[in-house]
């Protein structure tokens, strides 16, 4: 695999993020890691993600953070604005990892085959 200018967004103690980071390291792919809890998440960054992927893809409704929300909080998520507000308040609810290329391309989640293809398509 070739080196590229990639950024991996997520939370360092997430098992899927750990798998993605290990895959990138094992394959010699240079990557910057951005931890939402340590490095932060601002509205502008999140809006870029939403504009590119859609809020429905970014909102992880299968995780612990979602399940811990009240029924009222979950029901209040009806559009991009309400989803963005929730994700800003609870960054752990964002689907992770999110791999971003220097060209603005984005790949949510992790699978070895998808990462291999994404990396090979980077300029």
C-alpha positions as CSV (number, residue, x, y, z in Angstrom):
1,X,0.0,0.0,0.0
2,X,1.1,3.5,-0.5
3,X,1.5,6.3,2.0
4,X,-1.2,9.0,1.9
5,X,-2.4,12.0,3.8
6,X,-5.3,10.5,5.8
7,X,-7.0,11.4,9.0
8,X,-8.8,8.9,11.1
9,X,-11.5,10.3,13.4
10,X,-12.8,8.4,16.4
11,X,-12.3,7.6,20.1
12,X,-9.1,5.8,21.0
13,X,-10.7,3.2,23.3
14,X,-13.3,2.1,20.7
15,X,-12.5,-1.5,19.5
16,X,-13.4,-0.7,15.9
17,X,-11.1,2.3,15.9
18,X,-8.3,0.1,17.4
19,X,-8.8,-2.4,14.5
20,X,-8.6,0.4,11.9
21,X,-5.5,1.9,13.4
22,X,-3.8,-1.5,13.6
23,X,-4.7,-2.2,10.0
24,X,-3.3,1.1,8.8
25,X,-0.1,0.7,10.9
26,X,0.4,-2.9,9.7
27,X,0.0,-1.8,6.1
28,X,2.4,1.1,6.5
29,X,-0.2,3.8,5.8
30,X,0.6,7.2,7.3
31,X,-2.4,8.5,9.2
32,X,-3.2,11.3,11.6
33,X,-5.5,10.2,14.4
34,X,-8.1,12.7,15.7
35,X,-9.7,11.7,19.0
36,X,-13.0,13.5,19.5
37,X,-12.6,13.4,23.3
38,X,-9.0,14.6,23.3
39,X,-8.8,16.8,20.2
40,X,-12.4,18.0,20.3
41,X,-15.2,18.2,17.8
42,X,-16.5,21.5,16.6
43,X,-19.7,22.4,14.7
44,X,-17.8,23.3,11.5
45,X,-16.0,19.9,11.4
46,X,-19.2,18.0,12.1
47,X,-21.1,20.0,9.5
48,X,-18.5,19.0,6.9
49,X,-19.1,15.3,7.8
50,X,-22.9,15.7,7.6
51,X,-22.7,17.6,4.3
52,X,-20.6,14.8,2.7
53,X,-22.2,11.7,4.2
54,X,-25.6,12.7,5.6
55,X,-26.5,12.7,9.3
56,X,-28.3,9.3,9.1
57,X,-25.0,7.6,8.2
58,X,-23.0,9.4,11.0
59,X,-25.5,8.8,13.8
60,X,-24.8,5.5,15.4
61,X,-28.1,4.2,16.7
62,X,-26.7,0.8,17.6
63,X,-24.2,1.9,20.2
64,X,-24.2,2.2,23.9
65,X,-24.4,6.0,23.9
66,X,-27.6,5.9,21.8
67,X,-29.2,3.2,24.1
68,X,-28.4,5.3,27.2
69,X,-30.3,8.3,25.8
70,X,-33.9,8.8,27.0
71,X,-36.7,7.9,24.6
72,X,-37.5,11.7,24.5
73,X,-33.9,12.5,23.4
74,X,-33.9,9.8,20.7
75,X,-37.3,10.9,19.4
76,X,-36.1,14.5,19.1
77,X,-33.6,13.5,16.4
78,X,-35.6,14.2,13.3
79,X,-33.3,16.1,11.0
80,X,-29.7,17.2,10.3
81,X,-29.9,20.1,12.8
82,X,-31.2,18.0,15.7
83,X,-28.7,15.2,14.9
84,X,-25.8,17.6,14.8
85,X,-26.8,19.1,18.2
86,X,-26.9,15.6,19.7
87,X,-23.6,14.5,18.1
88,X,-21.9,17.7,19.4
89,X,-23.2,17.0,22.9
90,X,-22.3,13.3,22.7
91,X,-19.4,12.7,20.2
92,X,-19.3,9.0,21.1
93,X,-22.6,8.7,19.3
94,X,-20.9,9.3,15.9
95,X,-20.3,6.2,13.8
96,X,-16.6,5.4,14.0
97,X,-14.0,5.3,12.8
98,X,-14.3,7.9,10.1
99,X,-11.4,7.8,7.6
100,X,-10.9,11.0,5.6
101,X,-8.7,11.7,2.6
102,X,-6.9,14.9,1.8
103,X,-9.3,15.3,-1.2
104,X,-12.3,15.4,1.1
105,X,-13.4,11.8,0.5
106,X,-14.8,10.0,3.6
107,X,-15.3,6.4,4.6
108,X,-17.4,5.7,7.8
109,X,-16.9,2.4,9.7
110,X,-14.2,-0.1,9.1
111,X,-13.6,-3.1,6.9
112,X,-10.2,-4.2,5.6
113,X,-11.5,-4.5,2.0
114,X,-13.1,-1.0,2.1
115,X,-10.0,0.5,3.6
116,X,-7.8,-1.1,1.0
117,X,-9.9,0.3,-1.8
118,X,-10.2,3.7,-0.2
119,X,-6.5,4.0,0.3
120,X,-5.7,2.9,-3.3
121,X,-8.1,5.5,-4.6
122,X,-6.3,8.4,-2.8
123,X,-4.4,10.8,-5.0
